[in-house]
Amino acid sequence: MESSSYTLDFEKPLRDLSAQLEQLRQQSLENNLDLGSEIAAIERKIAATQRDIYSKLTPWQKVQIARHPKRPYALDYVALLCTGFRELHGDRQFNDDRALIGGTAFFNGEAVMIIAQQKGRDTKEKIARNFGMPQPEGYRKALRLMKLAEKFGLPVITFIDTPGAYPGIGSEERHVSEAIAVNLREMAMLGVPTISIVVGEGGSGGALGIGVTDRVLIFDNSYYSVISPEGCAAILWKDPAAAPKAAEALKLNADQLEKLGVVDEVIPEPFGGAHTAPEKAAESLKYALQKHLNDLKGLKGDKLLDARYERYRHLGVYEEAGTAHS
């Protein structure tokens, strides 16, 4: 997969420098001039600008990278990490949701069950994938595949990448809230190791519907939140333009989530985002996945469920009789 010429607002200085670099190279070729020192100076300036921009990203800027149109999606990682992926379709009740896919595959030679939220690249695929927003049948299909994995003793690996579950009339008529709630309950009691990875957006209950797992990993420029920054801004400030302020308040970025104990590990990305070098991002994820799978294999039966219970029991902070507890 190639990176795109698409640039974000805060990347404009890099875009301008890259244009200068290309212009100098073109002049050197067309006029047979030795512009090596000028080219080297621009390259150094580009490297310094990259370090300056990407080492000080704000929460809102990281949200923008998480939504980058060329960011690797779930199926890109499955293709880079796994072999023999066989997609399984349908919830056996209503339909096959293409925004939430799943099937069996081999990861480092071990059979696993893959469950993933998948977005689309072009307009046609975006519509077919419902812009990565699953409907009730998607969550029911995911649960069917989790139960199948449990039956055959397969670890479950889920890829989270959604702005949220689809809130349309049809989705509500088919009880999307109930479908997500059932998944939360059943995933809490699943008898096989489970790992989820937030590869892009992790929006609200739409993400949580496949995210109640033994381990939660997140890419450095991904986010995981109870609501989108725009939604939060519209509610609290009555203005979606306050999204940057909301992103800061929501503590939705990977480093903040790790400090709060919501995620277990932050997966590093190549400079500029995973879309600049998908293979490197996948290699980092492969190492982390294998490490956590190895840890979880040592837990059997009640020990696995007890560890999962303790993980979620200790999330967050509450107050009782004036004393704070975590």
N, C-alpha and C positions, 0 to 999 in steps of 0.2 A: 504494500500500500504506500502510495507516495504522499508526502506532505503537500499541503495546498498553499497557493499564493494568498489565500484569505488571511487577513491580519486583523487583530483586535485593536481597539483605539489606543491602548497603552503601548502597543508595539509599533506605532507610527515612526518613531525615531529609527528603529531597526529597518523598517521598510524603506525609508529615505536613504539610509546609508547603503543598503543593498542595491538600490537603484544607481547610486553613485558608483559603486563597485562594478556593476555590470556595464555602466557607461565607459568607465576607464578601460575595462577589458576589451570592449568593442573597439575603442579608439586604438588601442595597442595593436589589435589584429588588422584593422582596416588601413592604418597608416604606417604599420611596421615600426612602431615606436617602442622604446624600452621604458615602460612605465612601472617597472617592478617595485621601485621604492614607494611610489604613490599608492599602488595596489596594496602593498604590505601595510602601509599606514592605515588605510581604510579598513583592512581586515583586523588590525589590532583595535581600532576604534569600535568595530562591530562586536568583537569579543568583550571589550570593556563595557559596552552598552548592554549587552546581554546579561553580564554578571550583575550590573546595576539594576536592571529591570526585574530579572527573575529571582534575585535574592531578596527583594523587598515587595513581593506581591501582596496586595491587600486581599481580604476575604472575598470581596466582590470580583476582583480580577481573577481569582482562582475559580470562582463560579463561572466566569466567562470562558476560561480554559476548559472546564469540565463540559461545557456545551459546544466546544469547537466542532464545526461540521466535519472535520477530518479526524477527529479523535477516534481511536480504535473502539469498536463496539464488541459486544460479547462474542459474536461468531468469529470476529477477527482473532480474539484471544484463543478461542477453542481451536481454530485452525493452526495457530502457532504452538499451542501447548499439548494438544491431544491428537490421537489417531483413532480412526474407525468410528467417528461420530455418526450415530444413527438417530435421526430425529423421530420422535414418537408424537402422534397427533391426537387432539381431541380430549374433551373432558368426560365423554360418554354420557353427557346429559343434554348439551345444547349445540356446541360448535367448537371449532378449533381457533384459538386466539393466536394470531401471528405476532402479537407484541410480547407474548411470553411463551418461550419455546423450551423444549427439553428433549433429552434422549440419552442413550448410553454412549460411552466413549472409553478410551484407555488413556490414562495419565501415567506416564513413566512405566507403562506396562501393566498398570493396575486398573481393573474395571471400576468405573465410577458412573454416577448419574449426574448429568449436567442439567441445570435449570437456569434459564437466562432471560432477562428482559432485553429485547432487541429493537433498536431504532432503524430507520431507513436512511439511505444516502440521497437518492434523488426523489423527486416529488411523488412519483408512482409508488416507490417502495415505502416512503414515509406514510402515505395514505394506507397502504396495505398493512403496515406495522402499527397503524394508529398512533404514529409519533411516539412510540415506545410507552404508551399508556394502556396497561392491561385492563381487561374487562373481567367480570366474575368467572367466566369460563376459563380464562387464563389461570386464575388462582386455583380453580378446581382441577384443571389439568396438572398444575404443579403439584398439588396434593396427591393426585393419583400416582404420579411418577415417584414422589417421595415414598409412598406406601409400597410401591413396586421395588424401590431400592432397598427398603427395610426388609422385604420378603427375601431378597436374594443377598442381603448383607453387603450392599454397595455403599460406599461413602457418597454423600451428596455435596456437590459443589454448585453454589448459586452465584450468578453474576447480576449485580444490581445496577441498573441504569435507566431510571425513569423519572420524569418530572412529577409523577403521581399516578394513581389509578384513574381510569377514565370516569369522569363525573357526569356523563350524559344520561338522558332519561332511560334509555334501554338498559344501561349498566345498573342504574338504581332499581329499575323494575325487576332485574334478575338478582338483586340483593348483593351488590359488591361489598358492602360493609360486612355482611354475614360471611361471605366467602373469605375475606381477609381474616376476620376474627377466628374462624375455624382453623385456618392455616397457622395462626399464632399458637393456638392451643395444641394442635397436632405436632407442629415442629418442636414444641417444648418437650414432647414425650417421645420423639422419634428415637428408635433404638440403634441408630448407626451414626458414625461421625458426620458432622455437618460443618461446612465452611462457606461463608459468603464473602464476596469481594465487591466493593463499590468501585466500579470502573469509570463512572461518569457522574451522573446525577443520582442522588438517593433521596427521592422526594416522598415524605410523609408515609402514610400507611401503605401506599403503593409499593414502596421499597421494603417496608417491614413485613409485608405479606410473604416474602421469601427470605427474610433476614434474621429470623430467630434461630441462630445457629450457635454451635459450640465456639467458633471463632469468627470474628468479623475483621476483615482486612480492608484497607482503603488505599487507593492511589493518592499520591501527594496532592494532586490538583483536582481531586474529586471532592464532592460535598455530600453530607448526610444530614437531613434536617426534617423537622416536624412540618415545615411549610416552606414554600419557595420564598426567596427574598422579596419578590414582587408582591406575593400574596400577603406576607407579613406587613410590608410597607402600606399596602392598601387598607389593611385593617387598623394598624396602629397610627399611621400618619395620614391616612386618607389620600395617599399619593403614591402610586407605583414608582415614581421617580426617586423615592427615598430608599430604593432597593439596596444601594451600597451601605447606607446606615443600618438597614435591617440585617444585611449579611454579617456585619460586625457584631450586632447584638445577639444573633442566633447561635454563635459559636459553632458554625457548621463545617469549618475546615478540618482537614485531616489532623494537623498538629494539635488543635484545640480538642478534638474528639478523643485523641489518644490520652491527653492529660486528664480528661473527664472519665476515662475508662470505658467509653462507648465502643471504641474499636481496639483491637488487640495489637495491630501492627500497621504502620504506614509504609506502603511500597514506594520506593523512590522512582521518579520519572526522569527521563532524559531532559536536559536543559531546554526550556521552551515548551514542554508538554509531551505527553506520550505520542502525539501525532507526528512529532519530528523524527522519531525512531521507534516504531512499534515493536520491532524485534527485541530491542534492548529492554523496553518496558515489560514485554512478555517473559524475558529471561529472569528479570527481577521477581516477577510474580511466580514463576515456576519454582524458584528456590524457596520462597516463603511458603507456598502451598505444600511443597513436599515436607518442609520442616514441621508445619502444623499437623499435617496428616500423620506423620510419624509419632508425634506427641499423643494424638488422639487414639491411635491404634492400641496404646497401652491401657486405655480405659475401656472396660467391658461392662455391659449390663447396667446395674444400678450405679456403679461408679461414674459412668458416662453421664447419666441423667442427673446425678447429684452435683457433678461439676457444672453442668449446664444451669441447674437451678441456682447454684451459688453465684454464678456469673451474673445472672439477671437480677437476683435478689439484692445484690450490692450496687446496682446502678443507681445513680442519683443521690439526692440528699433530702432528708425530711426532718422536721422539727417536732419534738415531743416534750411537753412540760418545760419549754424554754431551752432545751438542749438540742443541738444539731447532731444528726446521725448521718452516716454515709452507708 
